[in-house]
Amino acid sequence: MAFVITKWSISEVGALQDGNYVYIKGREAGLLSWLLSLVGIDPSVSISVNSKTILFEKGSLAGFDKRVIPIGSVCSTYYGYTKPWQAALVIGIALLPAGGLGLIVGPLYYFLNKTTSFGFIENSGVSNGIQFKRSVIEGKNLSEKDALKTISIIQSLLEQSNEGTSASANVDALTGLNQLYSQGIITAEEFEEKRKKLLRYI
């Protein structure tokens, strides 16, 4: 299911006021969902990304789901878009006899129903993706350029997290190396050689 965007904010230079680098909120498409959003009970989805976690929240009339994914457990990101050319063609042909109405409605349907998707894949192989399309009522749209920016931010946070993990592992290794040297298990030359290698990555 594709959601229409109601809020979209990203920051490439630093966290936003709420501590997130990315915040996107969408609702289910349709007039009923929009009317429900006016009273705060709309079926909606949101994604919040900070330096440590990605938070998925999804609500419907039947219930609510929240998923917190550590940023370090993400291995890759993706984005793309699709356009319903087949449905637009069928609509255009079907309405063509009606005074050429299909020549207007078909292309209009094609351009207004473009769906942009983006998401990420966890180390476990679980894929988490979401699709958005233009909101006619709110007038908001997530273009490929916007999706690419969003993915770039998540990828940057992922790389920072991995660097931090590597540095922490090397500090632990250095501590262990000190213990080996103090116990006389390795020589001073071996200790110095390994210490210099580890210090390059801290």
RARADA-V317372 format. One record per residue. N is the residue number from 0. PHI is phi in whole degrees, 0 to 359 (* if undefined). NEAR is the number of other C-alpha atoms within 8 Angstrom. D_LAST is the distance of its C-alpha to the last C-alpha in Angstrom with 2 decimals. Layout:
n=N phi=PHI near=NEAR d_last=D_LAST
n=N phi=PHI near=NEAR d_last=D_LAST
This chain:
n=0 phi=* near=3 d_last=44.44
n=1 phi=264 near=10 d_last=43.42
n=2 phi=258 near=13 d_last=42.92
n=3 phi=263 near=14 d_last=43.82
n=4 phi=279 near=17 d_last=41.34
n=5 phi=249 near=11 d_last=42.24
n=6 phi=218 near=9 d_last=38.98
n=7 phi=207 near=9 d_last=36.05
n=8 phi=212 near=7 d_last=33.29
n=9 phi=223 near=9 d_last=29.83
n=10 phi=220 near=10 d_last=27.38
n=11 phi=269 near=6 d_last=24.97
n=12 phi=256 near=4 d_last=23.76
n=13 phi=179 near=6 d_last=23.17
n=14 phi=294 near=10 d_last=24.53
n=15 phi=287 near=9 d_last=28.32
n=16 phi=302 near=5 d_last=30.20
n=17 phi=274 near=5 d_last=30.04
n=18 phi=89 near=7 d_last=26.22
n=19 phi=266 near=12 d_last=26.54
n=20 phi=264 near=15 d_last=25.52
n=21 phi=223 near=14 d_last=28.34
n=22 phi=217 near=13 d_last=31.64
n=23 phi=229 near=12 d_last=34.53
n=24 phi=231 near=12 d_last=37.74
n=25 phi=220 near=13 d_last=40.69
n=26 phi=235 near=15 d_last=44.06
n=27 phi=296 near=11 d_last=46.33
n=28 phi=290 near=10 d_last=48.56
n=29 phi=117 near=6 d_last=52.16
n=30 phi=294 near=6 d_last=54.48
n=31 phi=298 near=6 d_last=54.59
n=32 phi=298 near=12 d_last=50.82
n=33 phi=295 near=11 d_last=50.99
n=34 phi=296 near=9 d_last=53.86
n=35 phi=295 near=10 d_last=51.96
n=36 phi=294 near=11 d_last=48.95
n=37 phi=293 near=8 d_last=51.30
n=38 phi=251 near=7 d_last=51.78
n=39 phi=78 near=6 d_last=48.18
n=40 phi=237 near=8 d_last=48.82
n=41 phi=283 near=16 d_last=47.76
n=42 phi=293 near=12 d_last=46.00
n=43 phi=222 near=12 d_last=42.57
n=44 phi=220 near=12 d_last=38.97
n=45 phi=217 near=12 d_last=35.82
n=46 phi=231 near=12 d_last=32.15
n=47 phi=238 near=12 d_last=29.57
n=48 phi=235 near=13 d_last=25.92
n=49 phi=242 near=11 d_last=23.32
n=50 phi=289 near=9 d_last=19.52
n=51 phi=243 near=9 d_last=19.82
n=52 phi=220 near=10 d_last=23.17
n=53 phi=244 near=12 d_last=25.99
n=54 phi=249 near=12 d_last=29.35
n=55 phi=257 near=12 d_last=32.54
n=56 phi=233 near=11 d_last=35.83
n=57 phi=224 near=11 d_last=39.11
n=58 phi=237 near=12 d_last=42.52
n=59 phi=214 near=9 d_last=46.04
n=60 phi=293 near=7 d_last=49.49
n=61 phi=269 near=5 d_last=48.98
n=62 phi=167 near=6 d_last=45.75
n=63 phi=215 near=8 d_last=42.11
n=64 phi=230 near=8 d_last=38.78
n=65 phi=225 near=8 d_last=35.23
n=66 phi=228 near=7 d_last=32.11
n=67 phi=250 near=8 d_last=28.53
n=68 phi=245 near=8 d_last=25.87
n=69 phi=299 near=9 d_last=22.16
n=70 phi=299 near=12 d_last=20.42
n=71 phi=289 near=9 d_last=17.94
n=72 phi=266 near=8 d_last=21.08
n=73 phi=264 near=12 d_last=22.16
n=74 phi=253 near=10 d_last=21.84
n=75 phi=200 near=8 d_last=23.99
n=76 phi=231 near=12 d_last=26.31
n=77 phi=206 near=8 d_last=29.76
n=78 phi=204 near=12 d_last=32.68
n=79 phi=180 near=9 d_last=36.23
n=80 phi=212 near=9 d_last=39.79
n=81 phi=226 near=7 d_last=43.27
n=82 phi=233 near=9 d_last=46.76
n=83 phi=279 near=9 d_last=49.84
n=84 phi=293 near=7 d_last=51.99
n=85 phi=292 near=6 d_last=54.12
n=86 phi=296 near=8 d_last=55.06
n=87 phi=296 near=13 d_last=55.71
n=88 phi=295 near=9 d_last=57.97
n=89 phi=298 near=9 d_last=59.92
n=90 phi=297 near=11 d_last=60.41
n=91 phi=299 near=15 d_last=61.47
n=92 phi=292 near=10 d_last=64.01
n=93 phi=296 near=8 d_last=65.32
n=94 phi=265 near=13 d_last=65.96
n=95 phi=300 near=11 d_last=67.26
n=96 phi=294 near=9 d_last=70.91
n=97 phi=277 near=7 d_last=70.63
n=98 phi=68 near=6 d_last=71.40
n=99 phi=75 near=9 d_last=68.28
n=100 phi=300 near=11 d_last=66.05
n=101 phi=297 near=14 d_last=63.65
n=102 phi=292 near=10 d_last=62.77
n=103 phi=261 near=9 d_last=61.30
n=104 phi=292 near=12 d_last=59.99
n=105 phi=302 near=14 d_last=58.30
n=106 phi=297 near=10 d_last=56.03
n=107 phi=297 near=8 d_last=55.44
n=108 phi=298 near=9 d_last=54.30
n=109 phi=298 near=13 d_last=52.01
n=110 phi=283 near=8 d_last=50.20
n=111 phi=279 near=8 d_last=50.06
n=112 phi=250 near=10 d_last=48.66
n=113 phi=294 near=12 d_last=45.61
n=114 phi=245 near=12 d_last=42.79
n=115 phi=258 near=15 d_last=39.10
n=116 phi=235 near=12 d_last=36.67
n=117 phi=207 near=13 d_last=32.94
n=118 phi=179 near=12 d_last=30.70
n=119 phi=211 near=12 d_last=27.79
n=120 phi=241 near=12 d_last=27.45
n=121 phi=278 near=12 d_last=25.64
n=122 phi=302 near=8 d_last=23.98
n=123 phi=285 near=4 d_last=27.25
n=124 phi=98 near=6 d_last=29.25
n=125 phi=288 near=7 d_last=30.83
n=126 phi=261 near=8 d_last=31.61
n=127 phi=240 near=8 d_last=31.90
n=128 phi=227 near=8 d_last=33.85
n=129 phi=214 near=8 d_last=36.29
n=130 phi=243 near=11 d_last=39.04
n=131 phi=233 near=13 d_last=40.39
n=132 phi=228 near=15 d_last=43.49
n=133 phi=299 near=14 d_last=45.14
n=134 phi=266 near=12 d_last=46.82
n=135 phi=290 near=6 d_last=50.32
n=136 phi=286 near=4 d_last=50.91
n=137 phi=281 near=7 d_last=47.67
n=138 phi=73 near=7 d_last=47.28
n=139 phi=260 near=11 d_last=43.53
n=140 phi=216 near=9 d_last=41.97
n=141 phi=250 near=11 d_last=38.56
n=142 phi=278 near=7 d_last=38.57
n=143 phi=297 near=10 d_last=36.45
n=144 phi=296 near=6 d_last=34.68
n=145 phi=296 near=8 d_last=33.94
n=146 phi=296 near=14 d_last=32.76
n=147 phi=296 near=9 d_last=30.45
n=148 phi=299 near=8 d_last=28.93
n=149 phi=299 near=10 d_last=28.49
n=150 phi=296 near=13 d_last=26.86
n=151 phi=297 near=8 d_last=24.52
n=152 phi=295 near=12 d_last=23.37
n=153 phi=298 near=10 d_last=22.84
n=154 phi=296 near=10 d_last=20.98
n=155 phi=296 near=8 d_last=18.64
n=156 phi=295 near=10 d_last=18.05
n=157 phi=297 near=12 d_last=17.54
n=158 phi=296 near=8 d_last=14.86
n=159 phi=298 near=8 d_last=13.00
n=160 phi=296 near=12 d_last=13.55
n=161 phi=294 near=9 d_last=12.33
n=162 phi=296 near=8 d_last=8.98
n=163 phi=296 near=8 d_last=8.78
n=164 phi=295 near=8 d_last=10.14
n=165 phi=296 near=10 d_last=7.88
n=166 phi=298 near=10 d_last=4.74
n=167 phi=297 near=9 d_last=7.68
n=168 phi=295 near=8 d_last=9.00
n=169 phi=290 near=12 d_last=6.49
n=170 phi=296 near=10 d_last=7.00
n=171 phi=298 near=8 d_last=10.56
n=172 phi=295 near=9 d_last=10.71
n=173 phi=294 near=10 d_last=9.86
n=174 phi=298 near=8 d_last=12.54
n=175 phi=296 near=8 d_last=14.83
n=176 phi=296 near=11 d_last=14.48
n=177 phi=301 near=9 d_last=15.56
n=178 phi=294 near=8 d_last=18.43
n=179 phi=297 near=10 d_last=19.54
n=180 phi=290 near=12 d_last=19.74
n=181 phi=294 near=7 d_last=21.57
n=182 phi=272 near=6 d_last=23.96
n=183 phi=77 near=7 d_last=24.73
n=184 phi=283 near=7 d_last=23.83
n=185 phi=240 near=8 d_last=21.79
n=186 phi=279 near=8 d_last=22.68
n=187 phi=298 near=7 d_last=20.98
n=188 phi=294 near=6 d_last=20.59
n=189 phi=296 near=8 d_last=19.00
n=190 phi=301 near=12 d_last=16.60
n=191 phi=294 near=8 d_last=15.59
n=192 phi=296 near=8 d_last=15.35
n=193 phi=290 near=9 d_last=13.11
n=194 phi=297 near=10 d_last=10.88
n=195 phi=297 near=8 d_last=10.44
n=196 phi=296 near=8 d_last=9.72
n=197 phi=292 near=12 d_last=6.93
n=198 phi=294 near=8 d_last=5.30
n=199 phi=296 near=6 d_last=5.85
n=200 phi=253 near=8 d_last=3.82
n=201 phi=256 near=9 d_last=0.00
